Amino acid sequence: MQQGIVAKKTDKGFGFIKRDGEEKDLFFHSNELQNIAFDELQEGDTVSFEVGDSPKGPNAVSVNKV
């Protein structure tokens, strides 16, 4: 499990997580949220997640608010 901060959240049901030591933010989709609704998640919140692979590259899966 890794941790990061929600850097950006869109109104289309996805966002990006900033990770320490990584240049690119990690994409996440609301379908990957666990125990929290997308509307309850705010930019700046700390989250834990696993890194998965998608056709467009790495993305966050199993995202939980810390």
C-alpha positions in Angstrom: 0.0 0.0 0.0 1.3 3.4 -0.9 0.1 6.9 0.3 -0.4 10.1 -1.5 -2.5 13.3 -1.6 -5.4 14.0 -3.9 -3.9 16.7 -6.1 -6.8 17.3 -8.5 -10.4 16.1 -8.7 -12.6 16.6 -11.8 -16.4 16.7 -12.1 -16.2 13.7 -14.4 -15.6 11.1 -11.7 -11.8 10.9 -11.8 -8.8 12.7 -10.4 -5.0 12.5 -9.7 -2.9 11.6 -6.7 0.4 13.3 -5.9 3.1 10.8 -4.7 6.3 11.8 -3.0 9.3 11.3 -5.2 7.3 10.9 -8.4 7.1 13.6 -11.1 3.8 12.5 -12.6 0.6 12.4 -10.6 -1.2 9.0 -10.6 -4.7 8.8 -12.2 -7.6 7.3 -10.3 -11.2 6.6 -11.2 -14.1 6.8 -8.7 -14.8 3.1 -9.4 -11.6 2.4 -7.5 -12.7 4.2 -4.3 -13.3 2.0 -1.2 -15.3 3.1 1.9 -15.8 6.6 0.6 -18.0 8.3 -2.0 -16.3 10.4 -4.7 -18.3 13.5 -3.6 -16.8 13.1 0.0 -13.2 13.1 -1.3 -11.5 16.5 -1.4 -8.4 17.8 -2.9 -5.7 17.7 -0.3 -7.0 14.5 1.4 -4.5 11.8 2.1 -5.3 8.4 0.5 -3.8 5.0 0.4 -3.8 2.9 -2.8 -2.2 0.2 -4.8 -0.6 0.9 -8.2 -2.2 -1.0 -11.1 -1.7 -1.1 -14.9 -4.2 0.1 -17.5 -3.9 0.5 -21.2 -3.0 4.1 -20.7 -0.3 3.4 -18.1 -0.1 3.1 -14.3 -3.2 4.1 -12.2 -4.3 4.0 -8.6 -6.6 1.1 -7.5 -8.2 0.2 -4.2 -8.1 3.8 -3.1 -9.0 4.5 0.6 -9.1 7.8 2.5 -6.5 7.8 5.4 
